[in-house]
Amino acid sequence: MTIFRPIKEEELQMIMEWRMRPDITKFMYTDPQLTLEMQRKWFHSLKGRKDMFSFMIEVDGIPSGILNITDIDYKNHRCSWGYYMAVKEKRSLPLAMAIEWNLYDYVFDELGMHKLEGEIFYFNKAVLRIHQMCGSEIEGELKDHIYKNGQFCDVTVTGILKEQWEVIKKNRNYEKIQFDVCC
């Protein structure tokens, strides 16, 4: 069973270690050198925010990754997202698709958004393909958008609209994942 739940303060050390792993940061814009104090500051900055939510992805009772919903724009009814699975043994295509589809449900039905968008490094073809399999479309390419590891990297922008998801989800059977938004 998978759930999305609030991050606990006692998990900050683990999250910090995940966030600095090369296999995780390879696909992120930054390669941070974090401290536990920096993690605590980030954790406390989440409280009361309405423009960003971070969830622990828990699989079979094991904290396994992080899901972020960011840039929540209630005026224009759009937001962005990203996630990573740190526990390699929990990674799978069915789980990745269930995470994405449940995210769509949450963003469109609970947050009232019209559009969900994401940015993926151009070289991350596997994740781009998963997004497309889930219903997101490529909206464009951002050339030399991120400077990382001594080189400029292109970024692919994806998006899905609520109306698109409503049509697609009629033909999808997926594990329902609970969003626990309560502390």
C-alpha positions in Angstrom: 0.0 0.0 0.0 1.2 3.5 -0.9 0.3 6.8 0.8 1.4 10.4 0.5 1.8 11.9 4.0 3.3 14.9 5.7 7.0 14.7 6.3 8.1 14.1 9.9 10.9 16.1 11.5 12.7 12.9 12.5 13.0 12.1 8.8 15.0 15.2 7.9 18.4 13.4 8.2 17.2 10.7 5.9 15.8 13.2 3.4 19.0 15.2 3.5 21.0 12.1 2.7 18.6 11.2 -0.2 18.8 14.7 -1.6 22.5 14.7 -1.8 22.8 11.3 -3.5 24.2 11.6 -7.1 21.6 9.2 -8.4 18.9 11.6 -7.2 20.6 14.9 -7.9 21.5 13.8 -11.5 17.9 14.5 -12.4 17.4 17.7 -10.4 18.4 21.3 -11.1 20.7 21.5 -8.0 23.4 19.5 -6.3 23.0 20.8 -2.8 25.4 20.4 0.1 22.9 20.4 2.9 23.1 20.4 6.7 20.6 19.2 9.2 20.0 22.8 10.2 19.2 23.8 6.6 16.8 20.8 6.5 15.1 22.0 9.6 14.7 25.5 8.2 13.2 24.1 5.0 10.9 21.9 7.0 9.6 24.7 9.2 9.2 26.9 6.1 6.6 24.5 4.8 4.2 25.1 7.6 1.3 27.2 6.6 2.4 27.6 2.9 -0.3 27.4 0.3 1.9 27.7 -2.7 3.9 24.5 -2.1 3.3 21.1 -0.6 5.8 18.3 0.1 4.8 14.8 0.9 6.6 11.7 2.0 5.8 8.8 -0.4 5.4 5.8 1.9 5.3 2.3 0.3 4.3 -0.7 2.4 5.1 1.3 5.6 8.6 2.4 4.3 9.4 6.0 3.7 10.6 5.8 0.0 10.6 9.2 -1.7 9.4 12.7 -1.8 6.6 14.3 -3.9 6.5 18.1 -4.3 3.7 20.2 -5.6 5.1 23.7 -6.3 4.4 27.0 -7.8 0.7 26.7 -6.9 -1.0 29.6 -8.6 -4.6 29.8 -7.4 -5.4 32.8 -9.7 -4.4 31.0 -12.9 -5.3 27.6 -11.6 -2.0 25.9 -12.4 1.0 24.3 -10.5 4.1 22.3 -11.1 5.4 19.1 -9.6 8.3 16.7 -9.2 9.1 13.6 -7.2 11.8 11.1 -6.6 11.9 7.6 -5.3 15.0 7.2 -3.1 14.4 3.5 -2.1 15.4 1.7 -5.3 13.7 -1.5 -4.3 10.3 0.4 -4.3 10.7 1.8 -7.8 8.5 0.3 -10.5 6.6 1.5 -13.6 3.2 0.6 -12.1 4.0 2.6 -9.0 5.3 5.6 -11.0 2.1 5.7 -13.0 -0.1 5.3 -10.0 1.8 8.2 -8.3 1.3 10.4 -11.3 -2.4 9.5 -11.8 -3.2 10.1 -8.1 -1.3 13.4 -8.3 -3.6 14.4 -11.2 -6.7 13.5 -9.1 -5.4 15.5 -6.2 -4.3 18.6 -8.1 -7.4 18.8 -10.2 -10.1 17.6 -7.7 -8.7 18.7 -4.4 -6.7 21.8 -5.2 -9.0 22.9 -8.0 -6.2 23.4 -10.6 -6.8 23.6 -14.4 -3.3 22.7 -15.4 -0.4 20.7 -14.0 3.1 21.2 -15.5 6.5 19.7 -15.1 10.1 20.2 -16.2 12.3 17.3 -17.0 15.9 17.3 -18.2 15.9 16.5 -21.9 18.2 13.5 -21.3 15.8 11.9 -18.9 13.9 10.0 -21.6 12.5 7.3 -19.3 10.7 9.8 -17.0 9.5 11.8 -20.0 8.1 8.6 -21.5 6.3 7.8 -18.2 4.7 11.3 -18.2 3.5 10.8 -21.7 2.1 7.4 -20.9 0.2 9.0 -18.0 -1.3 11.7 -20.3 1.0 14.6 -20.1 2.1 16.2 -23.3 5.3 17.9 -24.4 4.6 21.6 -24.5 8.1 22.7 -25.4 11.8 22.7 -25.0 13.8 25.2 -23.0 17.3 25.3 -24.6 20.3 25.6 -22.4 18.0 26.3 -19.5 20.0 24.9 -16.6 23.7 25.1 -16.1 24.8 22.0 -14.2 28.1 20.1 -14.0 29.9 22.5 -16.3 27.4 22.3 -19.1 24.1 23.8 -20.2 21.2 21.4 -20.2 18.0 21.5 -22.2 14.7 21.0 -20.3 11.5 19.5 -21.7 8.3 21.1 -20.4 5.2 18.9 -20.0 1.7 19.6 -19.1 -1.8 18.2 -18.7 -5.1 20.0 -18.4 -8.0 18.9 -16.2 -10.2 18.2 -19.2 -7.6 15.9 -20.7 -7.3 14.0 -17.5 -11.0 13.6 -17.1 -11.1 11.9 -20.5 -8.0 9.8 -20.0 -8.9 8.5 -16.5 -12.1 6.9 -17.7 -9.9 4.2 -19.3 -7.4 3.8 -16.4 -7.5 1.4 -13.6 -4.9 2.3 -10.9 -4.2 1.9 -7.3 -5.8 4.8 -5.3 -3.2 6.5 -3.1 -4.4 8.4 -0.1 -3.1 12.0 0.4 -2.8 12.6 4.1 -2.7 16.4 4.3 -3.3 16.6 8.0 -0.4 17.0 10.4 
